[in-house]
Amino acid sequence: MGRGLANMTEIARGNEFQRSVEQGALFEGTDTGFLTGTVRGFDRTMARTGLGIYEVVTAPLPPYHPIWTSYLSPRPLYPDSYHPSKWADSMFDTDHSFGFSGGDVAPWFPGSRFRIFDN
């Protein structure tokens, strides 16, 4: 059920689309890569969303293992330029008494990938 909900919300998340556009531009060149990456990203986003709906509907029925793994990975993907980590919050950080700490500053806001400490 959890995997299905994560896949079903891919249309709002948009990471499969962003990853496909990024990979298309890198490997096929900028002249055709953006267009083919956009088409491929839309296709993979719709496929993952449909797969998520199917997994949510069939969650109570066996088999419980991931299906259709030859086309999509079982776990949601992120673009190569972004690797999520923990939020900058006093619950997770040990140096909050100094007034600064690591983690994402605003992970819910698109384009905000600034990290104070990055190893």
Secondary structure, 3 states (H helix, E strand, C coil): CHHHHHHHCHHHHCHHHHHHHHHHHHHHCHHHHHHHHHHHHHHHHHHHHHHHHHHHHCCCCCCCCCCCCCCCCCCCCCCCCCCCCCECCCCCCCCHHHCCCCCECCCCCCCCCCECCCC
